Every structure is written in C-alpha cells, then in structure tokens.
Amino acid sequence: MLDVCLLGTGGMMPLPYRWLTSLMMRYNGKSILIDCGEGTQIAMKEKGWSPKPIDIICFTHYHADHISGLPGMLLTMGNAERKAPLLLLGPKGLGRVVAALRVIAPELPFEIECVEITEPEQSFFFDGFRIEAFKVNHNVLCYGYSIVIERAGKFKRERAEESGIPMKFWSLLQKGQTVEWEGKRFTPDMVLGEPRKGLKVTYCTDTRPTDGIVENAAGADLFICEGMYGEPDKLVKAKEYKHMTMYEAAHLAKRAKVSELWLTHYSPSLLHPEEFMPRVRKIFPKAVAARDGRTVELNFEEEERSDVV
C-alpha cells in the first residue's frame, strides 16, 4: 500500500485557504516529501502526519514557493529528537542552496546528505521502490519525479520443489536474493511467476508540456500535475512564464494513458479551480481539481483502493 497526500495545491504564495504545493508519500515504513514551500509544516499538521519520520525530501527546483519551508521543517524534526540521517535530492546547486537556508537552522541532531541530480533523467534506488527524476521545461533547472514500486511474481512452490531448492532458501529467493549452496546457484526466477503490476505516481509542476513528461508519466496510477491557469486567455501568460494550463495538463494525462490526474499548483488568482473542470474532463475524464489534503491509498491490483478526500 502506498499512501499519497497532496498537502497543498497553491503556487507562488500560500493563501488562507490554500497551502503551497507539496506532496507526501508513505510506503513500507519510508516517508517521502516532494517540495517544501512556506506553510508545508502547517499543512502536514492539519493532515495529522508527522515530519519526524520523513526519510527523503525531493525538490523540483529552487524557487521560494518550493523550498522556503525547509529551515523550519528541519528545526521541527530536530525538536522532535530525530536522530536518523535525512536525504535531500534535487537539481544541481542543492548543497549550496541548503547551506544558505541553514544559516537560520545551523544546529541539528541529525546528519543531512545532499544528492544532486546530474543527468536529464536519473533513477535512485531504495528498499522496495525507486525515484525517477526527469528534467522538465521551466525558466530555471527543474525536475519532475516518479515514485515506482515494482512487484515480483507470486511464489511458485511447485517450481521450487521441481528445482530441488531446500525450503530454507525459499523466503530469500522470494525477496529477490540469489543463493549459492553446495556448488549450486539458485535465482529468484526459479521460484517466481511473471512480474505483477506495481504502483507508480508521477509528480511535475512549474513546466511547459514536454514529450519527456508523457514518457515518464506513461501508465502511472496517479499523475499529479500543474494546472496553474484555467482561464482560456491565460495561455499566453503560461507560455511566457513557462507554466501550464489545466487543459495542457489534461492532454498530457491523455497521451500518457494514466489512470487518474490530480491538478495542483494553482495561481493565486484561480479562486475556484472546479469551475473549469467540465472542459478539462472533456479532454481527460478522470481529472480532479485537487484540494489541500487530498489523500489516496494506492493498493496492488488484487486489492481495493481507498480514497480519502
């Protein structure tokens, strides 16, 4: 099960009824945060989730509305007596930006590791999942992210028995490990069936539409994408400042054949995003004008999905 919460949906500045865009996910005991603008801590508190167990924070880029909440978040983690190291992941310049922000958060009881993305597309592997970063098209260096959970095939007892594999090694093989024993080599494919469908969530914001977004979001169970403007006359402004309209996001979702689209990163002038959804859904029917705190539990194919709005 993958818990997904869009903590905030605003762009540029927090509003009394809308926090800045930030996404938090929880899987297999790990917590991942993408972007941390001003007010992210409050959005997290309103949701009832804690910043203490966050293991990884990814940044799309270094505009203030995506990173200015980091010093306070770090201090809150420290005050919660966090000891475990924290991994920060982001475009080139991450170390320099974090060092500057830490002038107001200099003493922390845990270590911070900054890992900078060096390629247009780059994958980072963790226990049970991977994070795929891909470059998008904003007026500064900016990346989108996919969280991918692959799922091995079911364990086949008969295959293990036919191969003469001792039972004591079955659980290791089922977990993907290779076993060497008495001159024999046992591999996971000897006991597992065909790989099953996993889970994928793709998040991108502050960008013009690109083919790379379509390729990286392809087949996602959930695509969370910027829909900064809904007014048809704002397309020129979106192009000028390298943002995206709701309709462009819907076309990306359609091309990528995702299961569902959540729109986010609304302009402060976009007071009622839901007003524009009938037109958006003509392009992509499974589109949602997300609100702060929108949550979903994504389960594997045989299991039921649970939405909490």
N, C-alpha and C positions, 0 to 999 in steps of 0.2 A: 504494500500500500504506500502511495506517495501522497502526502498532504501538501496542498498548494494553497497559499493565501496571498492575494494581491492586497497588500497592506494599504497602499494609497494609489490614487489614479490621476493625480494632478501633475501638470507641467509648469515650469517656470517659477511658481511660488505657491506655498501652502495657503489654503483658504480655510475659513472657519468650518466649512463642511466638506473639505477635500484635502487630504494629505498628499504629499509628493509621491510620485510613482516609486514603489518598492515592492519586491516580490520575495516571499519567504517560502521555503520548501523543507519538508522533513521526510527522511527516508532511512530506514534501517539504523536508527539511532543517530543519524547525522542531520545537521541543520545547515541550510544554505540560504544566504541572503544575497539578492541581486539589487544593487544600488541602495544608497543610504542618504537620502536628502534630509533636509531640515524637517523635523517632526516625525521621522521614522520611529523613534522610540515611543512616542505617544500612540501612534497607530498600532504598534505592537502591543502596548499595554491595553488599548481598547479591545484588541482581539483576545487578550488573555494569554498571549505567548510570551516567553521569556527570551531575552537576548543572551543570557548566560551560556546556553548550550550551542550557540552558533559556532560552527566549525570553519566555514568558508564564507567570505564576503567577496562577491564579484562586482566589478564596476564596468559599466558600459563605456563611460568617458568621464572627464573631469570638470564638467560644468557644475556649478554650485548646487543646482537642484537635484543632482545625483550623488553628491559626495559630502556636502557640508554637514550632514548629521553624524559623520564618522567620529569626530573627537568625543562628543557626548556619549555615543554608543560605546566607545572604548572605556570611558570612565565608568559608565554604568556596569559594564562587565567586570571591571576591576573592583568596584564597590560590592559586587556580588561574590567576591572572593574567588573569581575564576583563576585557575592555575594552568589549564591546558593551553598549548600554543594556538594561535589564530592564524589562518592562512588568508591572505588577501591576494586577489587575482584581478589583473586589469591591463589596459594598454601600456605601451612604453611610457615611462615617466612616473609610474606608480610609486616607486621608492621615494622620489623627490617630493611628490605631492603629499604623501603620507607623512614624511618627515616635517614638512611645513605645517601641516594640520596638527601634528603632535606637539607643537610649541605650547599649546594650551592643554595638552594631555600627556605630559612628559614622563610621569612615573606610573607604570602599570605592573601588576604582579604576574604578568604572563608575557611570553615572547610573541612577536609578530613576524611572520615571514611574508615578504612581498615577492610574488612571482609575476613577471611581466610577460605579456603575450608578444611574441616576436614574429609571428607569421600571419598572413591573411586569414588562414584557417588553422586552428591548433586544438588538439584534444588533450585533456588532463584526466588521468585515471585514478579512481579512488575505490574503496572497498564496495563492490556491488554496483557501481554506476560510474559514468564518465561525464565530464563537462566539455562540450564542444563550443569553442569560441569562433566567431566568423565576423570578418570586417564588414561594416555597412557604410552608408554614404551620408555623413553629416559634415558640418563645417569644421569639425575637429576630428581627430582619430577616435573612432567609436566602434564598438563591437556588440553583436548580439550573442545570445547563449542558448544552447540546447542542453537540457539535462536528459541523459539517455540511460535507461535501465534495461539491459539485455537479460533475457531469461533462457536458461538452458532447457533442454528437453527433459521429459519425465524419465525417472529411473526405471530401467527395464531389468527386473530380477532375472528373467529367463536368459537374457543376453549375458549377464554376469556369470550365471551358472554354466552356460554353454562354453564360456571362455575360460572356465576354471579359475576364476578370481576368488580368493579367500574372502569370506564375509567381512573380516576385519578391515578390509580396504574399501568396502562399498561406499561408506559415507565420505571418505576422502575423494574418491572419484566423482561422486555426486556433487561435491563442492568445486569441481574443476581442477583438482590436483592430479598430477601424474605420479604413479607409484613404481619404484624399482624394487624387485624382490626376487631373490634366488636366480639372478640372471635373466629375469623376465621383466618386461616393461608394460604396465597397464595404463591406458589413457582413458580420459572421460568418455570419449566417443564410443568406447567398447561397451558402456553400460547405459548410455543415454539415448533417448529418441531424438527426433528432429527438434531444433530450437523452437521455442514457443514465442509468441508475440510479447514483447516487453512493453515499456512505457516511455513516452517522450513528451517533454514540454519545451517549447521554444519561446523565447522572450526577445523582443527587439523594440527599440524606441529611438527617437531622435535620428531619423534617417529618411532619405527618399527611397522609393521602391527599387529593389535590385533583383536581378536573377539569382544572386547568391542567397538572398533571404528565402526565395522559393525553394532552392535546392536544399538548404539547411533545415527548413521547416517541413519538408516533404513527409507526409504521413503522420505528423505529430498528433497526439491525442488532444493536446491543448496548445493553441497558438495565441500568445499574449502580445499584442502589437499596438504601437502608437496609432491613435486616431485623433490627432490634435485638433483638427477642424471638421465641422460638419456642414458649415455653410458653403454652398457651391461656389460663392465668389471668393473664397479664401484659398483656392488652388494656387493662384499667383504668389500669394504670401508663403504658402507651404514650400513652393519651389525655391523662392528667394532665400528662405532661412533653413532649407533642407530638412523639412519636416514632412508629415504625411497626413492626408485626409482620411476620414473614415472609409471612404469609398475605395481609395487606393489600397488600404489595408484589407478590405473585403476581397478585392481582386487577387491580392497575394494569397489569401487563405484559400480561395477557389483554385488557383493554379497549383498550390502546394497540396491540395486534397487533404487538408487537416480535418479532424473530427469536430473541432469547435474553435471559435475565435472569441477572445475577450479583448475589447478595445480599452485603451488606457491612455495616460499622458495627455489629458485634455487641456486645451488652452484655458486660462482663467476667464476668458470671455465666453467660453462654451458652458453656459449655465445649466442646460438641460440636454445632455447628450442623447437621451432616449427619444427625443423628438425626431431625430434623424434616422432612427433605426428602420422604419419601414422601407426606406430607399436602400439602406445598407443591406437589408435582408433579401432584397430582390437580386442582389449580386451573390450573397452568401447567406443562406437561410439560417445557419447555426451560429449567428453572430450575436454577441451580448454587449450591451453598453455597461461595462463593469462599474461597480461602485466600490468604495473603500471597504476592505474586509471581506470581499467575495472569496469564498473558500470552496475547494472541492477535494474529495478523497478519490484519487485515481487508483483503481484496482486492476489486477491482471484479468485477462479476458474471461476466465471462468467465473470470476467474482463480480458482484454487483458494485456499481459506482454510487457514491453518496455525495450529493450536493448540499452545501450549507451556504445560503446566501446571506 
